[in-house]
Amino acid sequence: MPDNTECKIATADALTLIVHNQHALGAAIEEITKWLRENGVERVAVNAVMAMETLDTNAKAITDAIMCLRRS
């Protein structure tokens, strides 16, 4: 069984991949939002911006958890 340090490293690495996914999803939503605005679907674009804000908030929390794991 791996020791606690190895588990923390594996967890931090997995969370890092999740953060990368958060950023990729945010970029995709941003592109879709741009297209929606350009095509007159402003209300949906506003909802997409709100989704991006949630991704940003969650990415920050995940990053904080990663840093905590890597320090311990």
N, C-alpha and C positions, 0 to 999 in steps of 0.2 A: 504494500500500500504506500502511495507517495506521501512524503511528509507534508506538513502544513505549508511550508514555503513553496513547494512545488504546486500545491493546490491554489495558493494565492496567485502565483505567476500564471497558471493556466486560466484562472478566472479573470485576471486582468487582461490577458491576451484575448479572451473571448469577448469581454466587454469592449475592448478596443475595436474589434471587428464590428460590433453592434454600433459603435459611434460612427465608424466609416459608413455603415449602411444608413444611419440617420442623415449624414451629410449628403449621400447619394440621393436619398429620397427627397430631401429638401431641394436639391438642385433640380430634380425632375419636376417637382411641384412648382418650382419657380418658373420653369419653362412653360408648363401648362398654364400657369397663371398669366404669363405674358400673352400667350396665344388667346386666352379667354378675354382679356382686356381689349386686345386688338380686334376681336370679333364681337364686341358688344355684349358680353356676358359678365357684366361687372359684379353682379351679386354672387355668382359662383366664384369669381376671382377673389372676392373678399373672403369667402369661406376658405379658399385655398391658402390665403395669406394667414388666416387663423391657424390652419393646420401646420404651416411652416413654423409659426411661433411656438406651437406645442413641441414640434420636433427640436427646435433650438433649446427650449427649456429642459427637455428630457436629455438631450445630448450633454448639456452642462452638468446635470446631475450624474449621468453615467461617467463623464470625465472625472468628476470629483471622486466618485467611488473607485475608479481606476487608480487615481493618484494615491488615495488612502491605502489601497492594497499594495501598491508598489513601494510605499514608504515602510510598510510593516514587515 
